[in-house]
C-alpha cells in the first residue's frame, strides 16, 4: 500500500446506485481499492392523496425546506404535473445539506439557508435561531425520512406540513446479487449513505442467513443518523466522518486504513 493508493488490496461494497454510487466507486478504484456496486435503495414517486391540497396552499407557506436531493427532484416533478414552476413560488428556500443546496442551484433556485452541520437537528436549531417569526413551513420528503425537523418546529408553535413526494424501497433483484457477492467475495468494508441502505443490507443478511461475525465486514457510515441505525442492530460503524458527505466519508476510510 502507498500513500496515494491507501485502498490497495481492499474490497469495498458500495450500496448506493446512480451517479453518486458510480462516482464513489470510481474514487475507490482510483485509490487502489476494488469497488462492488450493489444498489440497496431506489426511489420512486409517491402518490399522496393530499397532493392537490398542498399545491393549493403553496402561497401560504413562508419556507420550503428540503432534506435531500430526492426531495427536490420529486417535488419539482409534482409541480410540473400541475404546470407550476418553482421560480414562480414566492417563498424562501432552505436545504439541510450542501449537496441539496447545490442541486437546487442547478435549477437556478436561490437557497436562503443552509446549516453549518448537515443534520436535521442542527438544521432545526440553527434555523430557529435566525428565523423566529416564521409561521408555516412545507417539508417535501421521502416516506422513510425522520420527523425530527417537523417535531422541533411544532413544539415551538410553527405549523409544518410534511408532504411525502417519494418513497424508498429495496430493489428485489439486488437481494440475490448481494447474497451471491457475499458468498463469493471477501468484502472488507461496506459503505452506507443512509439508514435505509443499512436496513436493507440487514434484510439480506437475515433472509439469506449470513453470519456477520464470519463475514467480518467493517461498516463505513456517512454520519450520525446512519450510525444510530447501525447501533440499533447492536453493531457499530468502524468509520464515520465529521462532515456528512460522501467525499469526507471516503477520506475518513482512507485515514482509518492508514492508521
N, C-alpha and C positions, 0 to 999 in steps of 0.2 A: 504493500500500500504506500502511495506517495501523497504528499500534502495536497497536490492538485487533483488527486483521484482517491478521495477518502472512502468511497463506497466500493472500491475494487474488491471483488470476491463475494459481495453480499447480494442476496436475492430479496427483492423488496416488492411487496404486494401493494398495488395502487387500487383503492376501492372506489375511486371517483372516475366517471366517464367523461365524455365530451372534451371540449377544448382544454379545460383545467386539468383533467386527468392525463391527456396527451402531453401537455406541457410539463407536468410533474414527472411523467415517465421519461421524457426526453432529457430533463435535468439530471435525473438519476443515472441515466445512461452516460451522460457527459461526465459525470463524476466517478465513472468506473463501475457502477452497480448494474445489476440486471433487473429491469422492471417488468412486472407481470400485471397487466391491467385487467381487472375483473370488476366492472361497474356494479356496485351493490345497491345503488339507488338510481331511480329515474323519476321523471316528473311529467305530469300531465295536467291539463286544465281541469279545475274543479267546477262542477256545475252547482252553483249556490242559488237556491230559490230566492234569496234576498238581493240578488244582483241588481235588479231593476230599482229596488228601494235605495241601495247605496248610490246608484247613478243619479237618481233624482235628488239626492241630498248633497251632492258634491259641493255645491255653492255654500253650504252651511258649515263646512269644516275649516278650521284655522290652519291645520297642518296635515300633510301626508307623510307618514313615517314608513320607511322601507327597511326591512331587516335582512334582505338578501337580494341578489341579482334576479333570482327566480320570481320574487315578489314583484319586482319591477317588470320583468318580461311578461308575466301573465296578467298583471294589472293593465299594462298597455294593450294587451290582446283584448281584454274585456272592453276597454274604452273604444278600440277600433270597431268592435262589433256594434257599438251604439253610435258610431260616427262622431266620436269626440277625440280631440287632440289634447294631449296633456299640457301643451303650451298655452291652451286656452283656459286652463284652470287657474283661478285667482286664489292660490293658497301657497303657503311656504312648504318646502320640501326638506325632509331630514333623512339621513342614512346612518345606519348603525355602524357600518364599516367603510374602509377606504375603497375596497373593490366595488361595493354597491354604489358609492358616490361616483366613481369613475364610470361605471356602467350607465348611470343616469346622465352623466355629462356627454356620453356618446350620442344621446338623443337631443342634445342641445338644452338640457334641463339644468337650471341653476340649483345647486344644493345649498341650503341655508344653514344647515347644522350637521356636524359630524363630531362624535365624542373623541376624547383623547385616547380612550381604551375601548376596543371594539367588542364590548359585551352588552347584553341587554340591560344589565343592572347599572353599568357605568353610563350608558346612554340615558337611561331614565333619570338618574341623579343629576347628571350634568345639564341635561335639557331643562329639567325643572328649575334648577338654579338660575338659568338665564331667561327663561320664559314663564314667569309665574302667573301671567294674566291669561294664558290660553284657556279656551273653553271647550273645544271639541276637536278630536283627532280621528283620522281614518287610518287604519293599520292593515294594509293588504298583506296577507301572509299565507303560509302553507298549512296544511291540515295537522302537521306534527309540530309546528312551532310553539314555543312556550308562551304563556300568558304573562310573563314577567313584566313587560312594559305596560301592558294594559292594566294589570292589577295595581302596579305602582301608582299610575295616574288616577285610577278610580278611587283609591283610598284617599286621594287629595282633592276629590270633588270634580275632577276633569272627566268629561264624557269621552269615552273611547269606543269606536265601533271597529270590531275585528272582522274583516272581510276575507274569507278563505277563497283565494283565487287559484291555488294549485294544490295538488296532492303528491306526496312522495310515496313511492312503492318499490318493492324488491322485484326486479325482473326475473321471472320464473326460470328462464333458461340459464341465468347466471349462477344459480344454485349448483347445478351439476358441473358447470365449468370450474367453479371454485373447489368443489369437492374433489374433482379429478386432479386439479393442480396440487392441492394439499396432500394427496396420496402419492403423487409422483415427484414432488419437488420440495427440497428443504428451504422453506421460507424463513428468513432471519428476522425481517421486520414487516409489519403491516401498517399502512398509513390510513388514518381515518380523519376525514374533514368535516364530519358532522356526527351527532349522536345516532341518527338513524342508520348511517353506514355501519357503525359498530353493532347496533341492534340486529341488523340484517346479517352481519357476519356471524353473530352468535346463533341466529336461527339455523344457519347452515351447519355450524359446529354441532348443535344439538340434534338436528334432523338426521345427520349422517354419522352421529355417534363418535365424533373425534374426541381424543383426549388432549386437552390443551397443554398439559404438562409434558406429554410425549412430543407434541409438535414444537414446543419451546419457542414460539413466536413472540417477539417483543413488540409492544404496541406503541405507535407514534401517533399522538393526538394533536389536533390543531389548537386546542385551547381548553379552558376550564369546564365548559358545558359538556364537551365530549369526555373530558377527564372524569367528570361526575358520573356519566353514564357507564363508563368502564368500571368505575368503583362500585356501582350498583350491582355488578355481577361478581363482586368480591375479587376483582382484578385491579391492576394498576398500570398506567401508562409509563413506559420507560423514558419517553421523550415527549416534552410539551413546551412550546416556545413561550416567551414573554409577550410577544406581539402575535396576534392570532391570524396569521396569513399563511398560505401555502409556502411561499418562499422562505419565511422565517422558520416554518416547521422543518423544511429540508435542511436549513442551516443548523438548526438545533440537533438534527440527526447526525450530521457530519461532525459536529463538536462532540457529541456523545461517543461516537465511534473513535475519534481521535484521542479522547481521554482514556 
